[in-house]
Amino acid sequence: MSVMDILQERGFIENTTHDQELKAYVASGPVACYIGFDPTASSFHVGSLVPMMALKHMQDNGHRPIALVGGGTGLVGDPSGKTEMRKLLTVEMVEENACGLKSQLSRFIRFDSGAALLVNNADWLVGLEYIPFLRDIGRHFSVNRMIKAESYRMRIDSEEGLSFIEFNYMLLQAYDFLKLYDDYGCRLQMGGADQWGNIVAGIELIRKMRQETAFGITFPLVTTSSGAKMGKSAAGAVWLDAERTSPYDYFQYWVNTDDRDVARFLALFTFLPMDEINAVKTLKDADLNHAKFILAYEATKLCHGKAEADKAYLGAMAAFGHRKIPKSILPSSDIPGRVDVGEINLGSGVDVSISSEVVPHSFLENAKLALGIPAFKLYHQVGLATSGSAARRLIQQGGAYLNGNRLDSAEYMVTTADLDNGEILLRAGKKKFHKIKVSA
């Protein structure tokens, strides 16, 4: 199966240019392909995973990915998909963000021995001279055609309108494609659906200036079945940076996947075989929940490594109870605790002694706990409620638990008498836990 077939089967492809010629080109031998990443933050979030996974599929099938960090275009701001102008970043901010993105990209694709390239378009864009750029590049662009692009049209119709600096973005991205073609023979650009106009502009520029055919692939905008944008949770963005979103919380994000999205997300965000993933579509109830845990484990392993994925999984076991996952469900996953159907014990090699350490926790001085803390204040203090009034509502509605027992009063005084093996386990709803540990 070719990499084009793999990307199609797994749901990565929304649109392509030169469909048959593109398939023949990719099948002809190792090719270079590139995706641009916008350095508006120092970390990617889950919404950036589709292009990163696509590059890994390309590399795993013998091709050479080029990850382009937009250190130059980041100083301008891409209007695509935005109804208002992006906040302009300073050179220092862009450079700092680019360093963080490089580190995270390295978790997904190998850069050793030239297997992949990581380039920064600031290297060739920042030093451009405006008049020569207009004469050499700008003359190939039609303003009439540019304003018909969806990304520009949306902004022109908005209240804020389209700034001149953003109007240049399409030319700069097209120039990136030309530069990568000249330097590395790259003839394939991939990107989100909102990048279609920019990608086509680069293809046209290469055709006009080099008389060569280049190609484009766009990915669908991934949303959940509920319509939510990928990468968002109740707590905000789900980051790939462990300092912003802990591996345990990252794991929990995937565990909470909507039932309707499990098979689709397994195809996009793991490398498990498609025949096993297709079998998930028939699962229900407990078995479907088993598949969610495997999705969470595999996604966390890709982002944070196996050791952190093991800890997150075991932490979830400590919070929700031991889960015996049948070996028949997604058998290629090496998630801990596999069992044969009918087996009553956890699989061998599962060390639950460390599992509770990755559950979100905080320390409370023994003297303060001895004086007592109202339950609603404690829930707010540890972040299980956004405010004291929200904590009161949670408790009044029966959604708050202390050491597994439902709290009946928001004014209940939590004291050292509530310690269980030196700890107190708080729960909000079904899936949010926090452990209180006592310090001297």
N, C-alpha and C positions, 0 to 999 in steps of 0.2 A: 504494500500500500504506500502510495506517495505521500509526502508531507501535505500536499494540497488536499488529498482525500482525508487525511487525518484531521486537518483543520476544519474541513467541511463537516465531517462526521461529528466532531466534538462541539460544533456550534460557534466557531470563531469567525466565520466569514459571513458578512452581510452583502458585500458587493466587491466586484473585481473589475479591472479594465482588461481588455483584450483577453477574454476568458480562455479560449483555446490556446492562443499564443503563450499566455502566461503559464499554463500547465506544461506546455512543451518546453518552455524555457527552464522552469524549475526542474523538470525531469532530465534535462540535458546534462546535468552535472552540478557540482557544488556552485552555489551562487551566493552573492552578498545581498543582504537585505537590511533595511534600517527602519527604526522607529525613533521618533523624537519624543523627549520627555521634558515637560515644562518645569523649571526649577522654582516654582512659587512657594515651596515649602522644603524643609530639610529632610522630610520623610515622605515616602509614598503611603497611600492608604489602600484599602482593599479594592477600591474602584480602579486602581492602576494595575491590577493583577492580570487582566486579560492580555494586554500587550506584552507584559513580561513573560507570561506563559507561552505566548505565541513565539517569542524569540527563542525560548528554550526548546520548543518543538522543532523549530527550524534547525537549531544547533544539533539536537539529538538525531536529526536525520541527515547530518553531514554538511549542512550549510553554514555560512559565516555571518552571524548577526553583527550589526553595528548599532550600538545604543548611542544615540546622540542626545547629549544634555544641552538644553537650549540656553546656554549662558549668554549668548548674544540676543536671541529673539526674546529671552526673558526680560530684557531691558525695555522691550517695546510692548509686549503683551498681546496674546492671541485673542482676537475678538470672537473666535468660534465658540458657539454654545453659550455666549454671555449676552445678557440684555443691557449690561452697563460696562463701562470701561474698568478694566482691572487696575488695581493699585500698582503704580510704577515702583519697581524695586531698585535699590541702589546696586552698584557694582559689587559692593562688599556682601550684601545680602544674597545676591545671585551666586557668588562664588562659594559662600558658606553652604547654601542649599545644595549646590551641585556636588559638593564633597559628600554630603549625606546620602544623596541619591546613588552616587557611584558605589558606595559601600553596600547598599541594599541590592543593587543590580547584580553584584558579585555573588549573592546567595543563589541566584537563579541560573546565571549563565557563566561559563568558564572563560576567563580572559587570558589564561596561560598559553604560552607558545603561539600566540596569534589566533587562537580558536575563535575569538570574538574581539571586537574593537570597541573602545569607549572613547568618544570624541566630544569636544565641546565647541559649538559653533561660534563662540566668542573668539576663538583663535583666528577665524577668517572674516567674521562680520564686523567686529569692533573697529578694525583698521580700514574698512572700506572708505573710499573717497566718493562723495555723493554724486558729483557730476559724471565721472567715469561710470559709476554704477547705473545711473539713469540712461546714459548713452548705450552701454553694452547690454544691460539686462532689462531696464524699464521699457525700452522701445518695443519689446516683444509682447507687451501686455496691453490688452484692450480694456479701457475703463468701463465701456459698455458691458463687456462680458464679466468683468470682475464684480460689478454691483449686482449681477444676477445670482452670484453665489449665495447660498442660503445663509452662511455665516455673516456676510456683509448685509444682506437684505434685512435680516432680523434686526441688526443694529441700526440700520438707516431708518427703519420703521419705529424704533423705540423712541421714548421721550428724550433720552440723552443724545441719541444719534451716534455717528461713527466719527471718531477723531482721525485726523490726518496721520498721526503716528501709527495708529492701528491699521490704517488703509495700506501701509507699506508691508504689513506682516506677510501677506501672500507672496510678495516678491522675494522677501528674505527666505521664506521656507522653500520656495522654488529654487532659489540660488543654493540652498543647502543640498538639495537633491543633485543639482548639477555638479557641485563641488565633490560630493561623494562618488558620483559617476566618474569624474575626471581622476580622482585620487585612488579610488579602490575598485572601480568597475562595477559599482552598485547600481543595479537597474530595477530594484524592487523596493518600494516604500510601503509600509503598513501603518495603520493608525485607526483611531476611532471614527465612527460614522460622521462626526462633525468635521473631520479633516478632509472629506472628499474633494472639496473645491481646491484646497491647498495642494493636495497630492496631484490632482489632474493638472494644476498649473505647473508643477515641477516636471511632469511627464511632457507637457507641451514645450517647455523651455528646452529640455534635452533634445526633443525632436527638431526644434527650430535651429538650435545652435550646434548640435552634434550630428544631426541627421540619423539618430538612433532611436530605437523603440525602448521605452521604459514602462514599468508596470506598477499597478497599485492594488492594494487590498485594504478594505475597511472592515472593522469589527462592529458588531451591533452594540448599542448602548445597553448594558446589562442592568436590568431592574429586577426587583423581587416580584413575585406574583401578586403581592399586595400593592405594587406600584411604587414602592420606595426605591430611592436611588441606592445603588450598590455602594457599600462602604460606610453607611451611616447606621448608627444605633441610637438608642435612647440617650446614651451618655455622650453622643457626638461621633466624630469620625473614628473609624477603626484603623489605626495606624500600623505600619509594619515595623516601626521603631518600638523596641521593647520598653523603652523608657516612657513612651506615650501610651501605649496599649500593652499591658503585660501579656506574656504568652498564655497565661491562664484566661484572661479576658478575651484574648484573640480566639482561643479554643472555644470559649462559651459563645462567641458571636456565631460561629459555624454550627454549634450544637442547636442553636435557636433558629436554624433555617426552616422556612415554611415547608410543610410536607410536599407541596407542589413543585418546589425548587430543588429537591435533593438530588435527583438523577442529573438534572441540567448542570448543577454546580459541581457534582462529581466529575462530569465530562470536562468542564472548563478549568477547574482548579485543582485537579489531581491528575496523576498519570496512570491510574488504575485502568485495566483493560476494558474496552467498551462492551464486550459481551457480558462482563460482570456488572457493569453499570446499567446496561439495559435491563438486566434481571431485577434491579432495584425498583423499576417502575411498577412491578407487580406486588411489592411489599406493602404491608399495612401495619398499623399499631406498633407493637413492641419491636417487630423486625425493622420497621422503617426508622424507628428511633435508634436502633443499633447502627443503621446505615449513616445516620446523622453523626454519631460518635466517630465513625470511621472517617467521614468527610472532615470533621473537625481535627482529627488526629493527623490525617494526611496533609491538610492545608497548613497546620501548625508546624509539622515536620519540615515542609518545604521552606517556610518562612524563618523559623527559629532553630531548626535542627532537631534531630531525634531525641536528644537528651531533654530538651525543653518540652517537646511534645509528650514524652513519657511522663514528665512531672505534671503537666497540665491535665493529662488523662487521669492520672492517679489522684490528683487534687479533686477532679470532678467525681471520682469514685468515692472519695471521702465525704464530699458534700451531698451527693445524691444516692449513695449506696452502691455496692459493688454490682457492676453490670457484666453479665456473662454473655459475651457475643459469640454466637455460633460461627464455627469455622466455614460454614457454607455461604455466609454473607460476605461478598467482596473478599474472597479468600486470598487475593494477592497482597492485601494490606498486612503489615506486620504489627498491627496494634496489639498491645499487651492483653493478656487475660482471655485469649481465645479458648473456647470449649467445644467439645463434640456435643451434638444434640443429646440431651438427657443427662449430661455431666453436671454435677451439682457444685463442684468447687472451682474456684478461679484457676486459670492455667498456671503452670509452674513458672517461676521466675518473676512473678509480679510482687514487687516490694512495696507494700502499702504503708510502710513505716514513715516514708517521706511525703506521702500524698497530702497530708494536711498542711504542709508547709507552703504549698503554692496557692491555697485558698486565700483570698484577700484577708489580711489581718492587720491589726494594730495593737499597740501596747498601751496599757492603762496602769497608772501607779496604784499599788495596792491600797495606799492610804486614801486615795480619792474614791476608789470603789467601795471601801469600807464605810464611807459616809453615805453612799447611795447616790444613784443618778436616775432621774425619771426616765422611763423607757423611751418616751418620745424624743427626749434630748439626745439620748445615746444613739438612736437610729439616725438622727440628723447628723450627729457628730462623726459617725463612721461612714457617712455617705450613702446609706441605704434609703434615705429620703432627702429631697431637695430643700426642705425647710421643716421647722418644727410643726407647723400646721399640716404639712403633707404627711409627716410621721404620725400625727394624731389621727388623721383620716385613715391611714393604712391600718393602724391598730384597731380603730373603731369598726372598720370593715372586715376584721378578722384575717388580715393578710400578714400579720407579724407573729413570728415564732421565736422563742428563746429556748435553746437546747431541745428543740423539737416540740415544745409545748406552746400552744397558741396563747398569745397575750390578750387578756381581757380588758386591761385598763392602760390608757396612755400614761397615767401617773404612777404606774407600778414602779417601785424603787428597786433598781437592779443593784445588788450588793455582792460582797464576797460569798454570801450564802448561796449564790447562784453558780458558783464555780463548779465545773465538772472536770475533774482531772486537771485543775489549774487553768481552765479555759471556759469561755462562754461563747456559744455559737448562736449568732443572730441570723434570722432569715426573713426576707421580704418577698412575699409572693411565693412562687414555686421554684424560682431559679436564681435568686440573688442572695448570696451568703456573705457573711463577714464574721471573722473570728476575733474575739477579744482575748488578748494574752496579758497576764499580770506581770508588771515589773516591780522591783523593790522600791 
